[in-house]
Amino acid sequence: MTRGDVVIVGGGHNGLVAAAYLAQAGRRVQVLERLDHVGGAAISAHAFDGVDARLSRYSYLVSLLPPRILADLGARVRLARRQYSSYTPDPRTGGRTGLLIGPRSTFDAIGAGDDEAGFTEFYRHCRAVTSRLWPTLTEPLRTRSALRRDIDDAGWQSMIERPIAEAITAAVGDDLVRGVMATDALIGTFARMDDESLRQNVCFLYHLIGGGTGDWDVPIGGMGAVTGALAAAATGFGAEIVTGAEVYAIDPDGEVRYRHGDTEHRVGAEWVLANVTPTVLAGLLGEDAPGSAPGAQLKVNLMLRRLPRLRDETVSAEQAFGGTFHINEALTQLDDAYRRAAAGWVPDPLPCEIYCHSLADPTILSDELRQSGAHTLTVFGLHTPHDLMVSGTPERMRDTLTSAALTSLNSVLAEPIQDVVMEDAAGRLCIEAKTTADLQDALGMTAGNIFHGALSWPFAEDDEELTTPAQRWGVATRHDRILLCGSGSRRGGAVSGIGGHNAAMALLQG
């Protein structure tokens, strides 16, 4: 059995960040990745046969990746700011009017002009919280009371103490405006907006905390460019990355067993960093699985010959699709969708939002596609909990959910989206859906949860034990020599690298 300093189980972006920091510090690091490539959910792919476009197949936007991490590692990642924040067709007019938020906001167009001031004030209070919390995500955990003393009271109460629905409904009166504000609390999270558990608040906080401002940017070159830069940094500092290495057991004493091809290997290390879900880690340790929140999202990737025409003639397609395009996401629609999904039915209409990455980053398309006017489109469906997927066959439910997403989109377009979808080399429509079941099967994300489990507050409770470096950095497990380094760590979730950074800091600064 060989022995090194650190073995990292899982070559997703967090594992690469940890590997780069540790190798930079002179540690011998080996990364073991089950798939034939690194990156996990942060990859680009040619999803459609014969179509030269690099789609961000799973994760798609960046907000929570601190520039400090990239600078520390010398990782060259370029991000593009989207011109508009969002566009939301009004379902009350069949999409003939809508709310555009950006350089030119159109609250008056939907009869909500009186809400603009309340909307602005609401986010001012939110930024008073997020701007203070953001820098702490790459520091040892602070306690709730220590942070509370330094943060705006109104923002803290609305985001941390009470269901976020209360602050939203108090700030604005229009149902559509309320829904636009509410969606950040429901990305990948199955909850009511007024849920007393506040799990929707935690999701809301993470979607607004990035950079202290909540801006979500498009990575130039797609998500694969992020992975490529981090992998290059890790190997450049001397980390060894082994793909096709399926870890099947971990011992608390630091021994890791894995298969590579037809050969079984044993490797020992002073430290094992787990860039897998807590449930997967428990299975590798032979322990009972912890409770895990199921995922609740659908992602549909499309390749279009051109952007579709809108029913709203006051905005261009480039404006509408230049940010987040909300579909059937008024607050009452979100509530109705939750109730229907909780009862075991696919929401009708399905709340969705759309991202057109090729508008912000045309480099993901070949010259020929760019010149033809083609575009990528990502449709993200809410309130599609994993329980729906396991209620039938995965293939049938994938088709059902895909149909629901496209039907929802068509309800606000002037032409069916299918009429502008490109065909691949075999004449098939360029439509690819990824469900929670697909994420579990392909990426090992337990129950398809994109956050590797329930998100937690980015601070420690006052009575929480913070005696060890791993506890102070939010990466502790039941075993001293095994640390979490992925999205399942205390401040993990989304493409941030924070889980990998904090695990490395716990090891190096311990």
RAHUWO-V637082 format. One record per run of one state. SS is the DSSP state (2 for helix, 1 for strand, 0 for the rest). FROM is the first residue (numbers start at 0). LEN is the number of residues. If there is no record, write none. Layout:
[[SS:FROM:LEN] [SS:FROM:LEN]]
This chain:
[[0:0:1] [1:1:8] [0:9:2] [1:11:1] [2:12:12] [0:24:4] [1:28:5] [0:33:5] [1:38:1] [0:39:4] [1:43:2] [0:45:7] [1:52:1] [0:53:1] [1:54:2] [0:56:5] [1:61:1] [0:62:4] [2:66:7] [0:73:5] [1:78:2] [0:80:5] [1:85:4] [0:89:1] [2:90:3] [0:93:4] [1:97:4] [0:101:5] [2:106:4] [0:110:2] [2:112:26] [0:138:4] [1:142:1] [2:143:5] [0:148:4] [2:152:9] [0:161:2] [2:163:8] [0:171:3] [2:174:11] [0:185:13] [2:198:14] [0:212:4] [1:216:3] [0:219:3] [2:222:14] [0:236:3] [1:239:4] [0:243:1] [1:244:6] [0:250:4] [1:254:6] [0:260:2] [1:262:12] [0:274:3] [2:277:8] [0:285:10] [1:295:9] [0:304:5] [1:309:1] [0:310:6] [2:316:4] [0:320:3] [1:323:4] [0:327:3] [2:330:12] [0:342:9] [1:351:4] [0:355:1] [2:356:4] [0:360:1] [2:361:3] [1:364:1] [0:365:1] [2:366:6] [0:372:2] [1:374:11] [2:385:5] [0:390:3] [2:393:17] [0:410:2] [1:412:1] [0:413:3] [2:416:4] [1:420:1] [0:421:1] [1:422:1] [0:423:5] [1:428:1] [0:429:1] [1:430:4] [0:434:1] [2:435:8] [0:443:2] [2:445:3] [0:448:11] [1:459:1] [0:460:8] [2:468:4] [0:472:3] [1:475:1] [0:476:5] [1:481:3] [0:484:13] [2:497:11] [0:508:2]]
